[in-house]
Amino acid sequence: MASTFNRKRPGGRRNDELRPIAIEPGYAPYAEGSALITAGNTHVLCTATIEERVPGFLKDTGKGWVTAEYGMLPRSSPQRISRERSLNSGRTQEIQRLIGRSLRAVTKLDTLGERMIIIDCDVLRADGGTRTAAITGSYVALRQALQVLVNTGRLRALPLSGMVAAVSVGVVYDEARLDLEYEEDSTAEVDFNVVMTDRGEFVEVQGTAEGKAFSRSRLDELLDLAGAGIEQLFTLQREALAGV
C-alpha cells in the first residue's frame, strides 16, 4: 500500500482508509429487504422486492433470478440530474447490470425457485463511489429478502454461496488511494471499481488509465488495496445483518 502522502486527501484520510461507512438494515419498512448505506457524503438506499415470477427465458426451468435498477435523484449532486423517464442512459444500464451480476455471483439461482428478487438502488447523495456503495448495500438488502423466504417456509435454506462487496481505488497525484470521493475520482490518473466475494474471488474489475498507462506492479498494488478495504466492508455487512 502507498505510504507516502504528497497531498492530503479530503478529510485527511490515510491512503488506505475507507470513508466513514454505516449500513442501516430495514430502512424501508415495506420492502422485504432494505439498507441505507452511507459512505462519507455518498448515500444510497437499497431495497429488495420478492416477485413470484421470472423473466421469460427462465420460465419452467426451476431457476430464479436477481436483477437490479439504479437511479440518481435529481438533487443528489451539486447540479440537478434530470429524471430518466423513458430509456435509461448507457451509464445507468451499465451500473444496473453490474449490480445484478455482482449479486447473482453469490446467489444459488437453481435453488431460489422460479421467483425473482428485484433490487432498487436510489442514490440520495452522490460524492463518488455510488455504484460500489450500491453493490455493498444491495447484498444486505438481498440477504434480508432471502431470509424472509426461509422464514415463511418458501425456501429451506438461504440460496447464497457467500457475500459480495465493492470499493473504488485509484491513483491520484501518483498515490494509490482507497475509496475515492468525487474530488479525487474526477482527477484520478487511474480509476478502478473492484467487486469481490468473501472467498477472495473477483466478480468484476473495472479499470481505466485516465492519464498515462499504468504498470503491472501498480495494478497489483491497487487490487491489494481494494481487497483490504473490501474485507472491512464484509465486517460491516455482517454487523448490519447480525441484528436482523
C-alpha positions as CSV (number, residue, x, y, z in Angstrom):
1,M,0.0,0.0,0.0
2,A,1.1,3.6,-0.6
3,S,2.9,5.1,2.4
4,T,3.8,8.5,1.0
5,F,1.5,11.5,1.2
6,N,2.3,14.2,-1.3
7,R,-1.0,15.9,-0.9
8,K,-3.6,15.5,1.8
9,R,-6.8,13.7,1.0
10,P,-10.2,15.2,1.6
11,G,-11.0,14.8,5.3
12,G,-7.3,14.0,6.0
13,R,-7.8,10.2,5.4
14,R,-4.9,7.9,5.0
15,N,-4.5,6.5,1.5
16,D,-5.6,3.0,2.7
17,E,-8.5,4.3,4.8
18,L,-12.2,4.0,3.9
19,R,-14.6,6.9,4.4
20,P,-16.8,6.6,7.5
21,I,-19.3,3.9,6.4
22,A,-22.6,2.9,8.0
23,I,-25.2,0.3,6.9
24,E,-28.6,0.6,8.4
25,P,-30.7,-2.5,7.6
26,G,-34.5,-2.4,7.5
27,Y,-34.6,1.2,6.5
28,A,-37.6,0.9,4.2
29,P,-40.3,-0.8,6.3
30,Y,-42.5,-2.1,3.4
31,A,-39.7,-3.8,1.4
32,E,-38.8,-7.5,2.1
33,G,-35.2,-6.3,2.5
34,S,-33.6,-2.9,2.6
35,A,-30.5,-1.0,3.7
36,L,-29.4,2.6,3.7
37,I,-25.6,2.7,3.1
38,T,-23.6,5.9,3.7
39,A,-20.0,6.3,2.7
40,G,-19.0,9.7,3.6
41,N,-21.3,12.0,1.6
42,T,-22.5,9.2,-0.7
43,H,-25.8,7.9,0.5
44,V,-27.7,5.0,-1.3
45,L,-31.0,3.4,-0.4
46,C,-31.1,-0.2,-1.5
47,T,-34.4,-2.2,-1.4
48,A,-35.2,-5.8,-2.3
49,T,-38.6,-6.9,-3.6
50,I,-39.7,-10.6,-4.0
51,E,-41.8,-11.4,-7.0
52,E,-43.2,-14.9,-7.7
53,R,-42.3,-14.8,-11.4
54,V,-39.2,-15.0,-13.5
55,P,-38.2,-13.5,-16.9
56,G,-39.5,-15.4,-19.9
57,F,-36.1,-17.0,-20.7
58,L,-36.2,-18.8,-17.2
59,K,-39.8,-19.9,-17.3
60,D,-40.2,-23.7,-16.5
61,T,-36.5,-24.0,-15.7
62,G,-36.9,-24.1,-12.0
63,K,-34.3,-21.4,-11.6
64,G,-34.7,-17.9,-10.1
65,W,-33.3,-14.5,-11.0
66,V,-31.8,-11.4,-9.3
67,T,-31.9,-8.1,-11.1
68,A,-31.3,-4.5,-10.2
69,E,-32.4,-1.0,-11.1
70,Y,-30.3,2.1,-10.3
71,G,-31.1,5.8,-10.3
72,M,-29.8,9.1,-9.0
73,L,-32.3,11.6,-7.5
74,P,-32.4,15.0,-9.3
75,R,-30.5,16.8,-6.5
76,S,-28.3,14.0,-5.3
77,S,-25.4,16.0,-6.8
78,P,-24.5,19.8,-6.9
79,Q,-26.2,20.1,-10.3
80,R,-29.7,18.8,-10.9
81,I,-29.8,15.5,-12.7
82,S,-32.9,15.0,-14.9
83,R,-35.1,12.0,-14.2
84,E,-34.8,9.2,-16.7
85,R,-38.4,8.9,-17.7
86,S,-38.0,6.5,-20.7
87,L,-34.9,4.8,-21.8
88,N,-32.1,4.7,-19.3
89,S,-28.7,6.2,-20.2
90,G,-25.8,4.0,-21.1
91,R,-24.2,4.7,-17.7
92,T,-27.3,3.7,-15.8
93,Q,-27.7,0.5,-17.8
94,E,-24.1,-0.4,-17.2
95,I,-24.4,0.1,-13.4
96,Q,-27.7,-1.8,-13.2
97,R,-26.1,-4.8,-15.0
98,L,-23.0,-4.6,-12.7
99,I,-25.1,-4.7,-9.6
100,G,-27.2,-7.6,-10.9
101,R,-24.1,-9.6,-11.9
102,S,-22.5,-9.0,-8.6
103,L,-25.4,-10.3,-6.6
104,R,-26.0,-13.3,-8.9
105,A,-22.4,-14.3,-8.4
106,V,-23.2,-15.3,-4.8
107,T,-26.8,-16.4,-5.3
108,K,-27.7,-20.0,-5.9
109,L,-30.3,-19.3,-8.6
110,D,-31.1,-23.0,-9.1
111,T,-32.3,-23.3,-5.5
112,L,-34.1,-19.9,-5.4
113,G,-37.1,-21.4,-7.3
114,E,-39.0,-19.6,-10.0
115,R,-39.1,-16.3,-8.4
116,M,-37.2,-13.0,-8.8
117,I,-35.6,-10.6,-6.4
118,I,-35.6,-7.1,-7.7
119,I,-33.1,-4.7,-6.1
120,D,-33.7,-1.0,-6.4
121,C,-30.8,1.4,-5.7
122,D,-31.6,5.0,-5.3
123,V,-28.8,7.5,-4.9
124,L,-29.8,10.1,-2.3
125,R,-26.5,11.9,-2.2
126,A,-23.6,11.4,-4.6
127,D,-19.9,12.1,-3.8
128,G,-18.1,9.3,-5.7
129,G,-18.4,5.5,-5.4
130,T,-22.2,5.3,-5.9
131,R,-22.0,2.0,-7.8
132,T,-19.7,0.3,-5.3
133,A,-21.8,1.5,-2.4
134,A,-24.9,0.3,-4.2
135,I,-23.4,-3.2,-4.5
136,T,-22.3,-3.3,-0.9
137,G,-25.7,-2.1,0.4
138,S,-27.7,-4.3,-2.0
139,Y,-26.1,-7.5,-0.6
140,V,-27.5,-6.6,2.8
141,A,-31.0,-6.0,1.3
142,L,-30.8,-9.2,-0.7
143,R,-29.8,-11.2,2.3
144,Q,-32.8,-9.9,4.3
145,A,-35.3,-10.7,1.4
146,L,-33.9,-14.3,1.2
147,Q,-34.3,-14.7,4.9
148,V,-38.0,-13.8,4.5
149,L,-38.4,-16.7,2.1
150,V,-36.8,-19.0,4.6
151,N,-38.9,-17.7,7.5
152,T,-42.1,-18.1,5.5
153,G,-41.3,-21.7,4.5
154,R,-40.9,-20.9,0.8
155,L,-37.2,-21.9,1.0
156,R,-35.5,-24.5,3.2
157,A,-32.2,-22.6,3.3
158,L,-30.6,-19.4,2.2
159,P,-29.6,-19.7,-1.5
160,L,-26.3,-18.0,-1.0
161,S,-22.8,-19.2,-1.7
162,G,-21.1,-16.2,0.0
163,M,-21.0,-12.5,0.4
164,V,-20.2,-9.7,-2.1
165,A,-19.0,-6.1,-1.7
166,A,-17.3,-3.5,-3.8
167,V,-15.0,-0.5,-3.5
168,S,-13.2,2.0,-5.7
169,V,-9.5,2.6,-5.8
170,G,-7.3,4.8,-7.9
171,V,-4.1,6.7,-8.5
172,V,-4.3,10.4,-7.5
173,Y,-1.2,12.6,-7.6
174,D,0.8,9.3,-8.2
175,E,-0.6,7.8,-5.0
176,A,-2.7,4.7,-4.7
177,R,-5.8,5.6,-2.8
178,L,-8.8,3.6,-1.4
179,D,-12.5,4.6,-1.7
180,L,-12.3,7.7,-3.8
181,E,-14.5,10.7,-3.2
182,Y,-15.7,12.7,-6.3
183,E,-13.0,15.3,-5.9
184,E,-10.4,12.5,-6.2
185,D,-12.3,10.4,-8.7
186,S,-12.6,13.4,-11.1
187,T,-8.9,14.0,-11.2
188,A,-7.6,10.4,-10.9
189,E,-4.9,9.2,-13.2
190,V,-6.1,5.6,-12.8
191,D,-9.6,4.7,-11.7
192,F,-10.8,1.2,-10.6
193,N,-14.0,-0.3,-9.3
194,V,-13.4,-3.7,-7.7
195,V,-16.1,-6.3,-6.8
196,M,-15.1,-9.3,-4.7
197,T,-16.7,-12.2,-2.8
198,D,-15.7,-13.2,0.8
199,R,-13.8,-16.1,-0.7
200,G,-11.3,-13.6,-2.1
201,E,-12.6,-14.1,-5.7
202,F,-13.1,-11.3,-8.1
203,V,-16.5,-10.7,-9.6
204,E,-15.5,-7.7,-11.7
205,V,-12.6,-5.4,-12.1
206,Q,-13.3,-2.2,-14.0
207,G,-10.1,-0.2,-14.5
208,T,-9.1,2.7,-16.8
209,A,-6.0,4.8,-17.2
210,E,-7.4,8.3,-17.4
211,G,-4.0,9.9,-17.7
212,K,-1.0,7.7,-18.5
213,A,-0.8,3.9,-18.7
214,F,-0.1,2.0,-15.5
215,S,2.3,-0.9,-14.7
216,R,1.6,-4.4,-13.6
217,S,3.0,-3.6,-10.2
218,R,0.6,-0.6,-9.8
219,L,-2.3,-2.9,-10.8
220,D,-1.3,-5.4,-8.1
221,E,-1.0,-2.6,-5.5
222,L,-4.5,-1.3,-6.4
223,L,-6.0,-4.8,-6.2
224,D,-4.3,-5.4,-2.8
225,L,-5.6,-2.1,-1.6
226,A,-9.2,-2.9,-2.8
227,G,-9.0,-6.3,-1.2
228,A,-8.1,-4.9,2.2
229,G,-10.9,-2.4,2.0
230,I,-13.5,-4.9,1.0
231,E,-12.6,-7.1,3.9
232,Q,-13.6,-4.2,6.2
233,L,-16.9,-3.9,4.2
234,F,-17.6,-7.6,4.8
235,T,-17.3,-6.9,8.6
236,L,-19.7,-4.0,8.3
237,Q,-22.2,-6.1,6.4
238,R,-22.0,-8.9,9.0
239,E,-22.6,-6.4,11.8
240,A,-25.6,-4.9,10.0
241,L,-27.2,-8.3,9.5
242,A,-26.4,-9.6,12.9
243,G,-29.3,-7.7,14.4
244,V,-31.8,-8.5,11.7
